[in-house]
Amino acid sequence: MKKVLITGCLGQIGSELTMRLRADNGTDSVIATDIRRIAGNEVIESGPFEILDVTDKDKMMDIAREYEVDTIIHLAALLSAVAEEKPQLAWNLNMGGLVNALEVARELHLKFFTPSSIGSFGPGTPAENTPQDTLQRPTTMYGVTKVSGELLCDYYFQKFGVDTRGVRFPGLISYKTLPGGGTTDYAVDIYYEALKNKSYTSFIGKGTHMDMMYMPDAIDAIIKLMNADPKRLVHRNAFNITAMSFEPEQIAASIRKFIPDFELKYDVDPARQAIADSWPDSLDASCARNEWDFDPQYDLDRMTKDMLEKLTKKLENDTVVRH
Ligand code: VAH
């Protein structure tokens, strides 16, 4: 991955992956692209940036050629809750963008990464310790695009020899960039509200277990998979990965270790609860561990400690900026 084109660079994953790859491999090692430009944003200011709508294949091809990239990391997509509100737009963007990115990778012989999700599973999937290879009949448009994307990426590997790789991300928690329209976003929002108000009202109900991961582990996983020896890979699209599985009461208990009087309340959103109920409770990540040494470093309490420390500084800076 000497020169990477990243789509959706301003998103929750893209914004951190761009900065990490530039820190590891040099400013010009990442061509960051997104559909909009945000003045003063560190991703845009720190290296090559291009406006790119991923439904515009010719523009994507031009950028890939101009910068002579060797890898595409395709992140631009609508997440689960927004996709369920706008299913036709989600299909067009998630699948249209993916086909364009795969075609550019095929024509220019590029390595390729795009994430799948625990959202690629459905109610018929074994919920506990969900196997790597199992039934995938998601009941959300997001899940339909994710399982379709997995099949398409495997097809491009088998039919055209494109070096496609992917992971099924759990809910991702980070402090740098707010998530945009996901079902697991409650697990990010709760930390902000804990610091601001010592209280949070969750839109996901008590007892709803979902797999989760802290963003540093997610970024490490992408880099580790993309650098893995292809001869070790039995699977490609996409690997189960997870660091922890918890329900709202458990993340609240972890927060109370640092903010003892934190209060958790509930106002369940039926739409997002229905999505969460259709997903597994916990994944089996043994294939990722065996085939490319996946090894997450953050458990719930270590993540909570880091999130609260980093968010405290971020919120203080934001306050300073606002004044
Ligand atoms: C979402 N954060 O909630 C994403 C992710 C597993 C959840 O795919 O849609």
py3Dmol code that shows the C-alpha trace and the ligand (Angstrom):
import py3Dmol

protein = """\
ATOM      1  CA  MET A   1       0.000   0.000   0.000  1.00  0.00           C
ATOM      2  CA  LYS A   2       2.462   2.686  -1.166  1.00  0.00           C
ATOM      3  CA  LYS A   3      -0.153   4.970  -2.724  1.00  0.00           C
ATOM      4  CA  VAL A   4      -3.770   4.572  -1.588  1.00  0.00           C
ATOM      5  CA  LEU A   5      -6.960   6.152  -2.911  1.00  0.00           C
ATOM      6  CA  ILE A   6      -9.472   6.369  -0.058  1.00  0.00           C
ATOM      7  CA  THR A   7     -13.127   7.132  -0.779  1.00  0.00           C
ATOM      8  CA  GLY A   8     -15.311   8.529   1.999  1.00  0.00           C
ATOM      9  CA  CYS A   9     -12.209   9.968   3.691  1.00  0.00           C
ATOM     10  CA  LEU A  10     -14.224  12.350   5.874  1.00  0.00           C
ATOM     11  CA  GLY A  11     -16.253   9.565   7.466  1.00  0.00           C
ATOM     12  CA  GLN A  12     -15.690   7.913  10.860  1.00  0.00           C
ATOM     13  CA  ILE A  13     -13.200   5.330   9.513  1.00  0.00           C
ATOM     14  CA  GLY A  14     -11.772   7.337   6.616  1.00  0.00           C
ATOM     15  CA  SER A  15     -10.779  10.344   8.697  1.00  0.00           C
ATOM     16  CA  GLU A  16      -8.657   8.221  11.045  1.00  0.00           C
ATOM     17  CA  LEU A  17      -7.301   5.807   8.447  1.00  0.00           C
ATOM     18  CA  THR A  18      -6.134   8.679   6.230  1.00  0.00           C
ATOM     19  CA  MET A  19      -4.185  10.311   9.059  1.00  0.00           C
ATOM     20  CA  ARG A  20      -2.657   6.999  10.195  1.00  0.00           C
ATOM     21  CA  LEU A  21      -1.493   5.988   6.710  1.00  0.00           C
ATOM     22  CA  ARG A  22      -0.051   9.461   6.101  1.00  0.00           C
ATOM     23  CA  ALA A  23       1.786   9.242   9.434  1.00  0.00           C
ATOM     24  CA  ASP A  24       3.105   5.763   8.599  1.00  0.00           C
ATOM     25  CA  ASN A  25       3.921   6.170   4.915  1.00  0.00           C
ATOM     26  CA  GLY A  26       4.172   9.898   4.201  1.00  0.00           C
ATOM     27  CA  THR A  27       1.771  12.732   3.419  1.00  0.00           C
ATOM     28  CA  ASP A  28       1.476  11.913  -0.277  1.00  0.00           C
ATOM     29  CA  SER A  29       0.814   8.177   0.342  1.00  0.00           C
ATOM     30  CA  VAL A  30      -2.932   8.810   0.559  1.00  0.00           C
ATOM     31  CA  ILE A  31      -5.171  10.454  -1.998  1.00  0.00           C
ATOM     32  CA  ALA A  32      -8.111  11.356   0.222  1.00  0.00           C
ATOM     33  CA  THR A  33     -11.438  11.782  -1.544  1.00  0.00           C
ATOM     34  CA  ASP A  34     -14.952  12.633  -0.476  1.00  0.00           C
ATOM     35  CA  ILE A  35     -18.090  14.106  -1.968  1.00  0.00           C
ATOM     36  CA  ARG A  36     -17.622  17.390  -0.077  1.00  0.00           C
ATOM     37  CA  ARG A  37     -14.820  19.625   1.117  1.00  0.00           C
ATOM     38  CA  ILE A  38     -14.762  20.897   4.730  1.00  0.00           C
ATOM     39  CA  ALA A  39     -12.611  24.004   5.201  1.00  0.00           C
ATOM     40  CA  GLY A  40      -9.880  23.589   7.814  1.00  0.00           C
ATOM     41  CA  ASN A  41     -10.364  19.828   8.164  1.00  0.00           C
ATOM     42  CA  GLU A  42      -7.037  18.096   8.977  1.00  0.00           C
ATOM     43  CA  VAL A  43      -7.700  15.284   6.478  1.00  0.00           C
ATOM     44  CA  ILE A  44      -8.089  17.815   3.679  1.00  0.00           C
ATOM     45  CA  GLU A  45      -5.285  20.099   4.840  1.00  0.00           C
ATOM     46  CA  SER A  46      -2.711  17.361   5.527  1.00  0.00           C
ATOM     47  CA  GLY A  47      -2.224  15.981   2.018  1.00  0.00           C
ATOM     48  CA  PRO A  48      -3.685  15.332  -1.459  1.00  0.00           C
ATOM     49  CA  PHE A  49      -7.482  15.695  -1.500  1.00  0.00           C
ATOM     50  CA  GLU A  50      -9.972  15.429  -4.367  1.00  0.00           C
ATOM     51  CA  ILE A  51     -13.726  15.868  -4.528  1.00  0.00           C
ATOM     52  CA  LEU A  52     -15.171  12.532  -5.688  1.00  0.00           C
ATOM     53  CA  ASP A  53     -18.725  11.266  -5.996  1.00  0.00           C
ATOM     54  CA  VAL A  54     -18.176   7.486  -6.109  1.00  0.00           C
ATOM     55  CA  THR A  55     -21.066   7.088  -8.552  1.00  0.00           C
ATOM     56  CA  ASP A  56     -18.824   8.908 -11.086  1.00  0.00           C
ATOM     57  CA  LYS A  57     -16.576   6.113 -12.369  1.00  0.00           C
ATOM     58  CA  ASP A  58     -14.735   8.269 -14.922  1.00  0.00           C
ATOM     59  CA  LYS A  59     -13.670  10.761 -12.205  1.00  0.00           C
ATOM     60  CA  MET A  60     -12.541   7.912  -9.953  1.00  0.00           C
ATOM     61  CA  MET A  61     -10.515   6.406 -12.824  1.00  0.00           C
ATOM     62  CA  ASP A  62      -8.952   9.792 -13.633  1.00  0.00           C
ATOM     63  CA  ILE A  63      -7.867  10.332 -10.015  1.00  0.00           C
ATOM     64  CA  ALA A  64      -6.475   6.781  -9.708  1.00  0.00           C
ATOM     65  CA  ARG A  65      -4.487   7.241 -12.932  1.00  0.00           C
ATOM     66  CA  GLU A  66      -3.284  10.788 -12.174  1.00  0.00           C
ATOM     67  CA  TYR A  67      -1.871   9.839  -8.784  1.00  0.00           C
ATOM     68  CA  GLU A  68      -0.711   6.344  -9.860  1.00  0.00           C
ATOM     69  CA  VAL A  69      -2.276   4.627  -6.842  1.00  0.00           C
ATOM     70  CA  ASP A  70      -1.684   0.939  -6.123  1.00  0.00           C
ATOM     71  CA  THR A  71      -4.617   0.406  -3.755  1.00  0.00           C
ATOM     72  CA  ILE A  72      -8.229   1.522  -3.371  1.00  0.00           C
ATOM     73  CA  ILE A  73      -9.798   1.584   0.076  1.00  0.00           C
ATOM     74  CA  HIS A  74     -13.478   2.118  -0.633  1.00  0.00           C
ATOM     75  CA  LEU A  75     -15.355   3.424   2.400  1.00  0.00           C
ATOM     76  CA  ALA A  76     -18.039   5.693   0.935  1.00  0.00           C
ATOM     77  CA  ALA A  77     -21.465   4.252   1.785  1.00  0.00           C
ATOM     78  CA  LEU A  78     -24.682   4.986   3.648  1.00  0.00           C
ATOM     79  CA  LEU A  79     -24.853   3.327   7.080  1.00  0.00           C
ATOM     80  CA  SER A  80     -27.696   1.203   8.392  1.00  0.00           C
ATOM     81  CA  ALA A  81     -30.186   3.659   9.880  1.00  0.00           C
ATOM     82  CA  VAL A  82     -29.945   6.184   7.038  1.00  0.00           C
ATOM     83  CA  ALA A  83     -30.008   3.374   4.468  1.00  0.00           C
ATOM     84  CA  GLU A  84     -33.252   2.068   5.968  1.00  0.00           C
ATOM     85  CA  GLU A  85     -34.825   5.528   5.598  1.00  0.00           C
ATOM     86  CA  LYS A  86     -33.602   5.864   1.984  1.00  0.00           C
ATOM     87  CA  PRO A  87     -33.284   2.291   0.658  1.00  0.00           C
ATOM     88  CA  GLN A  88     -33.198   3.116  -3.072  1.00  0.00           C
ATOM     89  CA  LEU A  89     -30.512   5.790  -2.570  1.00  0.00           C
ATOM     90  CA  ALA A  90     -28.579   3.358  -0.366  1.00  0.00           C
ATOM     91  CA  TRP A  91     -28.640   0.659  -3.052  1.00  0.00           C
ATOM     92  CA  ASN A  92     -27.556   3.087  -5.781  1.00  0.00           C
ATOM     93  CA  LEU A  93     -24.759   4.635  -3.716  1.00  0.00           C
ATOM     94  CA  ASN A  94     -23.506   1.543  -1.897  1.00  0.00           C
ATOM     95  CA  MET A  95     -23.633  -0.794  -4.898  1.00  0.00           C
ATOM     96  CA  GLY A  96     -23.039   1.738  -7.685  1.00  0.00           C
ATOM     97  CA  GLY A  97     -20.030   3.126  -5.873  1.00  0.00           C
ATOM     98  CA  LEU A  98     -18.702  -0.350  -5.133  1.00  0.00           C
ATOM     99  CA  VAL A  99     -18.992  -1.557  -8.741  1.00  0.00           C
ATOM    100  CA  ASN A 100     -17.182   1.587  -9.945  1.00  0.00           C
ATOM    101  CA  ALA A 101     -14.377   1.106  -7.428  1.00  0.00           C
ATOM    102  CA  LEU A 102     -14.019  -2.576  -8.316  1.00  0.00           C
ATOM    103  CA  GLU A 103     -13.916  -1.755 -12.020  1.00  0.00           C
ATOM    104  CA  VAL A 104     -11.167   0.834 -11.465  1.00  0.00           C
ATOM    105  CA  ALA A 105      -9.254  -1.743  -9.401  1.00  0.00           C
ATOM    106  CA  ARG A 106      -9.729  -4.360 -12.153  1.00  0.00           C
ATOM    107  CA  GLU A 107      -8.662  -2.110 -15.014  1.00  0.00           C
ATOM    108  CA  LEU A 108      -5.627  -0.669 -13.173  1.00  0.00           C
ATOM    109  CA  HIS A 109      -4.661  -3.882 -11.316  1.00  0.00           C
ATOM    110  CA  LEU A 110      -5.048  -2.345  -7.849  1.00  0.00           C
ATOM    111  CA  LYS A 111      -5.357  -3.978  -4.411  1.00  0.00           C
ATOM    112  CA  PHE A 112      -8.806  -3.414  -2.953  1.00  0.00           C
ATOM    113  CA  PHE A 113     -10.423  -3.104   0.474  1.00  0.00           C
ATOM    114  CA  THR A 114     -14.006  -2.368   1.369  1.00  0.00           C
ATOM    115  CA  PRO A 115     -15.695  -3.078   4.711  1.00  0.00           C
ATOM    116  CA  SER A 116     -18.648  -5.303   5.285  1.00  0.00           C
ATOM    117  CA  SER A 117     -20.438  -5.327   8.629  1.00  0.00           C
ATOM    118  CA  ILE A 118     -22.209  -7.433  11.223  1.00  0.00           C
ATOM    119  CA  GLY A 119     -25.163  -5.906   9.405  1.00  0.00           C
ATOM    120  CA  SER A 120     -24.569  -8.479   6.632  1.00  0.00           C
ATOM    121  CA  PHE A 121     -26.185 -11.072   8.914  1.00  0.00           C
ATOM    122  CA  GLY A 122     -29.894 -11.416   9.645  1.00  0.00           C
ATOM    123  CA  PRO A 123     -32.384 -12.975  12.108  1.00  0.00           C
ATOM    124  CA  GLY A 124     -31.718 -16.475  10.739  1.00  0.00           C
ATOM    125  CA  THR A 125     -27.992 -16.291  11.523  1.00  0.00           C
ATOM    126  CA  PRO A 126     -26.749 -17.997  14.739  1.00  0.00           C
ATOM    127  CA  ALA A 127     -26.671 -15.021  17.126  1.00  0.00           C
ATOM    128  CA  GLU A 128     -24.035 -16.248  19.568  1.00  0.00           C
ATOM    129  CA  ASN A 129     -20.441 -16.772  18.422  1.00  0.00           C
ATOM    130  CA  THR A 130     -21.607 -16.237  14.816  1.00  0.00           C
ATOM    131  CA  PRO A 131     -19.450 -18.403  12.504  1.00  0.00           C
ATOM    132  CA  GLN A 132     -17.321 -17.010   9.666  1.00  0.00           C
ATOM    133  CA  ASP A 133     -19.251 -19.094   7.125  1.00  0.00           C
ATOM    134  CA  THR A 134     -22.970 -19.139   7.888  1.00  0.00           C
ATOM    135  CA  LEU A 135     -26.409 -18.056   6.704  1.00  0.00           C
ATOM    136  CA  GLN A 136     -26.564 -14.425   5.609  1.00  0.00           C
ATOM    137  CA  ARG A 137     -30.111 -13.197   4.947  1.00  0.00           C
ATOM    138  CA  PRO A 138     -30.152  -9.617   6.266  1.00  0.00           C
ATOM    139  CA  THR A 139     -33.494  -7.834   6.557  1.00  0.00           C
ATOM    140  CA  THR A 140     -32.155  -4.296   6.054  1.00  0.00           C
ATOM    141  CA  MET A 141     -31.139  -2.554   2.837  1.00  0.00           C
ATOM    142  CA  TYR A 142     -27.759  -1.828   4.440  1.00  0.00           C
ATOM    143  CA  GLY A 143     -27.320  -5.539   5.083  1.00  0.00           C
ATOM    144  CA  VAL A 144     -28.446  -6.423   1.550  1.00  0.00           C
ATOM    145  CA  THR A 145     -25.781  -4.075   0.137  1.00  0.00           C
ATOM    146  CA  LYS A 146     -23.152  -5.488   2.510  1.00  0.00           C
ATOM    147  CA  VAL A 147     -23.763  -9.154   1.705  1.00  0.00           C
ATOM    148  CA  SER A 148     -24.051  -8.282  -2.014  1.00  0.00           C
ATOM    149  CA  GLY A 149     -20.764  -6.406  -1.696  1.00  0.00           C
ATOM    150  CA  GLU A 150     -19.070  -9.421  -0.115  1.00  0.00           C
ATOM    151  CA  LEU A 151     -20.239 -11.653  -2.976  1.00  0.00           C
ATOM    152  CA  LEU A 152     -19.187  -9.090  -5.607  1.00  0.00           C
ATOM    153  CA  CYS A 153     -15.711  -8.650  -4.087  1.00  0.00           C
ATOM    154  CA  ASP A 154     -15.184 -12.438  -3.980  1.00  0.00           C
ATOM    155  CA  TYR A 155     -16.391 -12.618  -7.607  1.00  0.00           C
ATOM    156  CA  TYR A 156     -13.864  -9.982  -8.697  1.00  0.00           C
ATOM    157  CA  PHE A 157     -11.127 -11.984  -6.948  1.00  0.00           C
ATOM    158  CA  GLN A 158     -12.126 -15.327  -8.457  1.00  0.00           C
ATOM    159  CA  LYS A 159     -13.115 -14.086 -11.950  1.00  0.00           C
ATOM    160  CA  PHE A 160     -10.598 -11.279 -12.563  1.00  0.00           C
ATOM    161  CA  GLY A 161      -7.864 -11.891  -9.986  1.00  0.00           C
ATOM    162  CA  VAL A 162      -8.434  -8.538  -8.236  1.00  0.00           C
ATOM    163  CA  ASP A 163      -6.798  -8.741  -4.774  1.00  0.00           C
ATOM    164  CA  THR A 164      -9.951  -7.894  -2.817  1.00  0.00           C
ATOM    165  CA  ARG A 165     -10.045  -8.094   0.984  1.00  0.00           C
ATOM    166  CA  GLY A 166     -12.608  -7.045   3.591  1.00  0.00           C
ATOM    167  CA  VAL A 167     -13.753  -7.308   7.179  1.00  0.00           C
ATOM    168  CA  ARG A 168     -17.193  -7.419   8.777  1.00  0.00           C
ATOM    169  CA  PHE A 169     -16.880  -4.467  11.131  1.00  0.00           C
ATOM    170  CA  PRO A 170     -18.827  -4.421  14.398  1.00  0.00           C
ATOM    171  CA  GLY A 171     -19.964  -1.082  15.790  1.00  0.00           C
ATOM    172  CA  LEU A 172     -16.998   1.284  15.762  1.00  0.00           C
ATOM    173  CA  ILE A 173     -16.382   3.734  18.573  1.00  0.00           C
ATOM    174  CA  SER A 174     -14.146   6.773  18.147  1.00  0.00           C
ATOM    175  CA  TYR A 175     -13.706  10.295  19.455  1.00  0.00           C
ATOM    176  CA  LYS A 176     -12.251  12.097  16.425  1.00  0.00           C
ATOM    177  CA  THR A 177     -15.187  12.066  14.020  1.00  0.00           C
ATOM    178  CA  LEU A 178     -18.846  11.533  14.862  1.00  0.00           C
ATOM    179  CA  PRO A 179     -20.413   8.478  13.173  1.00  0.00           C
ATOM    180  CA  GLY A 180     -23.063   9.231  10.584  1.00  0.00           C
ATOM    181  CA  GLY A 181     -26.368   7.424  10.722  1.00  0.00           C
ATOM    182  CA  GLY A 182     -25.567   4.043  12.187  1.00  0.00           C
ATOM    183  CA  THR A 183     -27.432   1.832  14.614  1.00  0.00           C
ATOM    184  CA  THR A 184     -24.424   1.474  16.911  1.00  0.00           C
ATOM    185  CA  ASP A 185     -23.944   5.250  17.172  1.00  0.00           C
ATOM    186  CA  TYR A 186     -25.462   5.153  20.677  1.00  0.00           C
ATOM    187  CA  ALA A 187     -22.176   3.707  21.909  1.00  0.00           C
ATOM    188  CA  VAL A 188     -20.391   6.888  20.767  1.00  0.00           C
ATOM    189  CA  ASP A 189     -23.082   9.373  21.800  1.00  0.00           C
ATOM    190  CA  ILE A 190     -23.118   7.964  25.360  1.00  0.00           C
ATOM    191  CA  TYR A 191     -19.545   9.119  26.033  1.00  0.00           C
ATOM    192  CA  TYR A 192     -20.218  12.689  24.872  1.00  0.00           C
ATOM    193  CA  GLU A 193     -23.374  12.908  26.998  1.00  0.00           C
ATOM    194  CA  ALA A 194     -21.664  11.320  29.997  1.00  0.00           C
ATOM    195  CA  LEU A 195     -19.094  14.126  29.992  1.00  0.00           C
ATOM    196  CA  LYS A 196     -21.561  16.913  29.173  1.00  0.00           C
ATOM    197  CA  ASN A 197     -24.555  15.877  31.318  1.00  0.00           C
ATOM    198  CA  LYS A 198     -23.595  12.780  33.369  1.00  0.00           C
ATOM    199  CA  SER A 199     -26.664  11.275  31.742  1.00  0.00           C
ATOM    200  CA  TYR A 200     -27.663   9.640  28.447  1.00  0.00           C
ATOM    201  CA  THR A 201     -30.956   8.483  26.985  1.00  0.00           C
ATOM    202  CA  SER A 202     -30.298   5.445  24.787  1.00  0.00           C
ATOM    203  CA  PHE A 203     -32.242   4.791  21.579  1.00  0.00           C
ATOM    204  CA  ILE A 204     -31.169   1.137  21.826  1.00  0.00           C
ATOM    205  CA  GLY A 205     -32.938  -0.920  24.478  1.00  0.00           C
ATOM    206  CA  LYS A 206     -31.594  -2.577  27.636  1.00  0.00           C
ATOM    207  CA  GLY A 207     -30.147  -6.021  27.027  1.00  0.00           C
ATOM    208  CA  THR A 208     -29.408  -5.450  23.317  1.00  0.00           C
ATOM    209  CA  HIS A 209     -25.992  -7.019  22.796  1.00  0.00           C
ATOM    210  CA  MET A 210     -23.938  -5.982  19.750  1.00  0.00           C
ATOM    211  CA  ASP A 211     -20.319  -6.512  18.754  1.00  0.00           C
ATOM    212  CA  MET A 212     -18.171  -3.399  19.122  1.00  0.00           C
ATOM    213  CA  MET A 213     -14.590  -2.243  18.569  1.00  0.00           C
ATOM    214  CA  TYR A 214     -12.508   0.810  19.397  1.00  0.00           C
ATOM    215  CA  MET A 215     -11.303   2.677  16.298  1.00  0.00           C
ATOM    216  CA  PRO A 216      -7.541   2.114  16.864  1.00  0.00           C
ATOM    217  CA  ASP A 217      -8.187  -1.642  16.635  1.00  0.00           C
ATOM    218  CA  ALA A 218     -10.259  -1.144  13.478  1.00  0.00           C
ATOM    219  CA  ILE A 219      -7.500   0.849  11.780  1.00  0.00           C
ATOM    220  CA  ASP A 220      -4.885  -1.724  12.803  1.00  0.00           C
ATOM    221  CA  ALA A 221      -7.104  -4.487  11.389  1.00  0.00           C
ATOM    222  CA  ILE A 222      -7.377  -2.834   7.962  1.00  0.00           C
ATOM    223  CA  ILE A 223      -3.611  -2.319   7.745  1.00  0.00           C
ATOM    224  CA  LYS A 224      -2.818  -5.832   9.013  1.00  0.00           C
ATOM    225  CA  LEU A 225      -5.227  -7.489   6.558  1.00  0.00           C
ATOM    226  CA  MET A 226      -3.975  -5.461   3.595  1.00  0.00           C
ATOM    227  CA  ASN A 227      -0.358  -6.375   4.424  1.00  0.00           C
ATOM    228  CA  ALA A 228      -1.127 -10.055   5.079  1.00  0.00           C
ATOM    229  CA  ASP A 229       0.515 -12.775   2.978  1.00  0.00           C
ATOM    230  CA  PRO A 230      -2.161 -13.676   0.376  1.00  0.00           C
ATOM    231  CA  LYS A 231      -1.069 -17.336   0.589  1.00  0.00           C
ATOM    232  CA  ARG A 232      -2.428 -17.444   4.171  1.00  0.00           C
ATOM    233  CA  LEU A 233      -5.868 -16.160   3.210  1.00  0.00           C
ATOM    234  CA  VAL A 234      -8.522 -18.850   3.031  1.00  0.00           C
ATOM    235  CA  HIS A 235     -11.233 -16.186   3.186  1.00  0.00           C
ATOM    236  CA  ARG A 236     -11.302 -12.705   1.683  1.00  0.00           C
ATOM    237  CA  ASN A 237     -14.701 -11.011   1.753  1.00  0.00           C
ATOM    238  CA  ALA A 238     -15.264 -10.657   4.462  1.00  0.00           C
ATOM    239  CA  PHE A 239     -13.649 -11.614   7.775  1.00  0.00           C
ATOM    240  CA  ASN A 240     -15.595 -11.610  11.047  1.00  0.00           C
ATOM    241  CA  ILE A 241     -13.780  -9.297  13.455  1.00  0.00           C
ATOM    242  CA  THR A 242     -14.779  -8.052  16.901  1.00  0.00           C
ATOM    243  CA  ALA A 243     -13.146  -6.872  20.130  1.00  0.00           C
ATOM    244  CA  MET A 244     -16.079  -7.008  22.528  1.00  0.00           C
ATOM    245  CA  SER A 245     -19.819  -7.501  22.755  1.00  0.00           C
ATOM    246  CA  PHE A 246     -21.885  -5.422  25.164  1.00  0.00           C
ATOM    247  CA  GLU A 247     -25.344  -4.038  25.866  1.00  0.00           C
ATOM    248  CA  PRO A 248     -26.150  -0.484  27.069  1.00  0.00           C
ATOM    249  CA  GLU A 249     -26.094  -1.379  30.787  1.00  0.00           C
ATOM    250  CA  GLN A 250     -22.563  -2.723  30.452  1.00  0.00           C
ATOM    251  CA  ILE A 251     -21.117   0.373  28.780  1.00  0.00           C
ATOM    252  CA  ALA A 252     -22.901   2.460  31.437  1.00  0.00           C
ATOM    253  CA  ALA A 253     -21.290   0.387  34.201  1.00  0.00           C
ATOM    254  CA  SER A 254     -17.901   0.945  32.589  1.00  0.00           C
ATOM    255  CA  ILE A 255     -18.497   4.710  32.429  1.00  0.00           C
ATOM    256  CA  ARG A 256     -19.498   4.728  36.121  1.00  0.00           C
ATOM    257  CA  LYS A 257     -16.013   3.482  37.002  1.00  0.00           C
ATOM    258  CA  PHE A 258     -14.861   6.955  35.912  1.00  0.00           C
ATOM    259  CA  ILE A 259     -18.064   9.023  36.374  1.00  0.00           C
ATOM    260  CA  PRO A 260     -19.752   7.363  39.383  1.00  0.00           C
ATOM    261  CA  ASP A 261     -23.047   9.237  39.205  1.00  0.00           C
ATOM    262  CA  PHE A 262     -23.611   8.651  35.485  1.00  0.00           C
ATOM    263  CA  GLU A 263     -27.297   7.916  34.732  1.00  0.00           C
ATOM    264  CA  LEU A 264     -28.567   5.835  31.799  1.00  0.00           C
ATOM    265  CA  LYS A 265     -32.149   6.241  30.607  1.00  0.00           C
ATOM    266  CA  TYR A 266     -34.013   4.763  27.624  1.00  0.00           C
ATOM    267  CA  ASP A 267     -36.182   6.099  24.815  1.00  0.00           C
ATOM    268  CA  VAL A 268     -36.020   3.247  22.346  1.00  0.00           C
ATOM    269  CA  ASP A 269     -36.186   4.085  18.634  1.00  0.00           C
ATOM    270  CA  PRO A 270     -38.247   1.242  17.122  1.00  0.00           C
ATOM    271  CA  ALA A 271     -36.553   1.568  13.710  1.00  0.00           C
ATOM    272  CA  ARG A 272     -32.994   1.289  15.003  1.00  0.00           C
ATOM    273  CA  GLN A 273     -33.983  -1.279  17.641  1.00  0.00           C
ATOM    274  CA  ALA A 274     -35.423  -3.475  14.878  1.00  0.00           C
ATOM    275  CA  ILE A 275     -32.140  -3.223  12.976  1.00  0.00           C
ATOM    276  CA  ALA A 276     -30.103  -4.063  16.089  1.00  0.00           C
ATOM    277  CA  ASP A 277     -32.392  -7.020  16.900  1.00  0.00           C
ATOM    278  CA  SER A 278     -31.706  -8.498  13.446  1.00  0.00           C
ATOM    279  CA  TRP A 279     -27.939  -8.547  14.017  1.00  0.00           C
ATOM    280  CA  PRO A 280     -25.831 -11.118  15.918  1.00  0.00           C
ATOM    281  CA  ASP A 281     -24.959 -10.712  19.585  1.00  0.00           C
ATOM    282  CA  SER A 282     -21.349 -11.905  19.263  1.00  0.00           C
ATOM    283  CA  LEU A 283     -19.047 -12.989  16.420  1.00  0.00           C
ATOM    284  CA  ASP A 284     -16.457 -15.759  16.113  1.00  0.00           C
ATOM    285  CA  ALA A 285     -13.315 -13.996  14.834  1.00  0.00           C
ATOM    286  CA  SER A 286     -11.088 -17.106  14.799  1.00  0.00           C
ATOM    287  CA  CYS A 287     -10.518 -17.068  11.017  1.00  0.00           C
ATOM    288  CA  ALA A 288      -9.168 -13.506  11.153  1.00  0.00           C
ATOM    289  CA  ARG A 289      -6.903 -14.481  14.047  1.00  0.00           C
ATOM    290  CA  ASN A 290      -5.641 -17.595  12.251  1.00  0.00           C
ATOM    291  CA  GLU A 291      -5.285 -16.204   8.707  1.00  0.00           C
ATOM    292  CA  TRP A 292      -3.795 -12.744   9.364  1.00  0.00           C
ATOM    293  CA  ASP A 293      -3.119 -12.463  13.141  1.00  0.00           C
ATOM    294  CA  PHE A 294      -6.046 -10.189  14.028  1.00  0.00           C
ATOM    295  CA  ASP A 295      -5.484  -9.193  17.669  1.00  0.00           C
ATOM    296  CA  PRO A 296      -7.552  -6.323  19.134  1.00  0.00           C
ATOM    297  CA  GLN A 297      -5.989  -4.469  22.084  1.00  0.00           C
ATOM    298  CA  TYR A 298      -8.938  -2.601  23.625  1.00  0.00           C
ATOM    299  CA  ASP A 299     -11.559  -4.090  25.907  1.00  0.00           C
ATOM    300  CA  LEU A 300     -14.517  -2.107  27.229  1.00  0.00           C
ATOM    301  CA  ASP A 301     -12.843  -0.481  30.239  1.00  0.00           C
ATOM    302  CA  ARG A 302      -9.634   0.395  28.388  1.00  0.00           C
ATOM    303  CA  MET A 303     -11.724   1.949  25.599  1.00  0.00           C
ATOM    304  CA  THR A 304     -13.886   3.858  28.096  1.00  0.00           C
ATOM    305  CA  LYS A 305     -10.824   5.275  29.871  1.00  0.00           C
ATOM    306  CA  ASP A 306      -9.288   6.427  26.569  1.00  0.00           C
ATOM    307  CA  MET A 307     -12.555   7.784  25.148  1.00  0.00           C
ATOM    308  CA  LEU A 308     -13.273   9.856  28.255  1.00  0.00           C
ATOM    309  CA  GLU A 309      -9.711  11.214  28.417  1.00  0.00           C
ATOM    310  CA  LYS A 310      -9.574  12.136  24.703  1.00  0.00           C
ATOM    311  CA  LEU A 311     -13.132  13.531  24.614  1.00  0.00           C
ATOM    312  CA  THR A 312     -12.460  15.699  27.674  1.00  0.00           C
ATOM    313  CA  LYS A 313      -9.588  17.365  25.799  1.00  0.00           C
ATOM    314  CA  LYS A 314     -11.636  17.596  22.571  1.00  0.00           C
ATOM    315  CA  LEU A 315     -14.625  19.203  24.297  1.00  0.00           C
ATOM    316  CA  GLU A 316     -12.341  21.677  26.102  1.00  0.00           C
ATOM    317  CA  ASN A 317     -10.754  22.635  22.740  1.00  0.00           C
ATOM    318  CA  ASP A 318     -14.180  22.957  21.107  1.00  0.00           C
ATOM    319  CA  THR A 319     -15.248  25.270  23.921  1.00  0.00           C
ATOM    320  CA  VAL A 320     -12.088  27.306  23.440  1.00  0.00           C
ATOM    321  CA  VAL A 321     -12.694  27.495  19.664  1.00  0.00           C
ATOM    322  CA  ARG A 322     -16.341  28.584  20.184  1.00  0.00           C
ATOM    323  CA  HIS A 323     -15.297  31.448  22.500  1.00  0.00           C
TER     324      HIS A 323
END
"""
ligand_1 = """\
9
VAH
C -23.969 1.005 11.470
N -21.821 1.626 12.429
O -24.441 1.110 12.607
C -22.451 0.871 11.343
C -22.013 -0.569 11.438
C -22.225 -2.730 12.673
C -22.696 -1.323 12.571
O -22.171 -1.253 10.248
O -24.634 1.003 10.458
"""
view = py3Dmol.view(width=600, height=400)
view.addModel(protein, "pdb")
view.setStyle({"model": 0}, {"cartoon": {"style": "trace"}})
view.addModel(ligand_1, "xyz")
view.setStyle({"model": 1}, {"stick": {}})
view.zoomTo()
view.show()
